[in-house]
Amino acid sequence: MFRSRRRKIDRLDFVLAGAQKSGTTALHYFLSRHSDINMGDQQEIHFFDNDALFASEPDYEQLHKHYPLLPASMIAGDCTPSYIYHEPAVERIWKYNPKIKLLITLRNPVERAFAHWNMQRFRGREPLDFFDAVREEQTRIAGAPPADARRFAYVDRGFYGRQLTRLFKFFRREQVKVVKFEDFRDNQRETLAAIFSFLGRKPLRLVRSKDRNVVPYERAMNWEERVFLYNLFAEDIATVERMLGWNCSDWKL
């Protein structure tokens, strides 16, 4: 018997690029379970959003070292949710591989912001209550190093319209699969089948739903906070609806 030939990757085939707290950990799990997909040796490699790696000509071996030799039939991807938010990352990905495919998951930005804050509280990184953190956000992230700023960008990371606009400046629509988190949560099997089809792979035979990267909530969001955030996001939600042809009525009050 001949052993199947294995190859050293020279370019990733796809990137799961965001948004944070929108089901990327669960989707990474399902992608990793597929026999024809390799997601590297860690969930978030943070190559394209590491500015130090791009101070001079980037060494892509620093990315590829996370992947083993692969069978010819296997594709390779990276899951780093901050890529869609970190402004230089999309162009860097395009320069790396203009034919790459991108997976994006988007969640109700009001719920996403609160989930993001709750995660930071759970990790002991956020001393402020949610409303205080939102009101202080611009001051806190102004001038902060990107890796620090994005930890507290509860609102800013939810303006998907401008992130998608930046994305589509570099990539054709057919290279990008944008998934609504709520569809992924409520219709997981069908949504996963569409994602695997986009990647040119057969669906998983068995899909066992399991919550991942879920932490207990310190408290619920109150109505005042919800209304305040929705008013911030309303125009951007309408932009997303126009750009993607989505019905985001479930994101509205």
Secondary structure as GFF3:
##gff-version 3
##sequence-region A 1 253
A	DSSP	beta_strand	6	7	.	.	.	ID=ss1
A	DSSP	beta_strand	14	16	.	.	.	ID=ss2
A	DSSP	alpha_helix	24	33	.	.	.	ID=ss3
A	DSSP	beta_strand	37	38	.	.	.	ID=ss4
A	DSSP	three_ten_helix	51	54	.	.	.	ID=ss5
A	DSSP	alpha_helix	61	64	.	.	.	ID=ss6
A	DSSP	beta_strand	70	71	.	.	.	ID=ss7
A	DSSP	beta_strand	75	79	.	.	.	ID=ss8
A	DSSP	three_ten_helix	81	84	.	.	.	ID=ss9
A	DSSP	alpha_helix	89	96	.	.	.	ID=ss10
A	DSSP	beta_strand	101	106	.	.	.	ID=ss11
A	DSSP	alpha_helix	109	122	.	.	.	ID=ss12
A	DSSP	alpha_helix	130	141	.	.	.	ID=ss13
A	DSSP	alpha_helix	146	149	.	.	.	ID=ss14
A	DSSP	three_ten_helix	150	152	.	.	.	ID=ss15
A	DSSP	three_ten_helix	156	158	.	.	.	ID=ss16
A	DSSP	alpha_helix	160	170	.	.	.	ID=ss17
A	DSSP	three_ten_helix	173	175	.	.	.	ID=ss18
A	DSSP	beta_strand	176	180	.	.	.	ID=ss19
A	DSSP	alpha_helix	181	186	.	.	.	ID=ss20
A	DSSP	alpha_helix	188	198	.	.	.	ID=ss21
A	DSSP	alpha_helix	223	244	.	.	.	ID=ss22
A	DSSP	three_ten_helix	249	251	.	.	.	ID=ss23
###
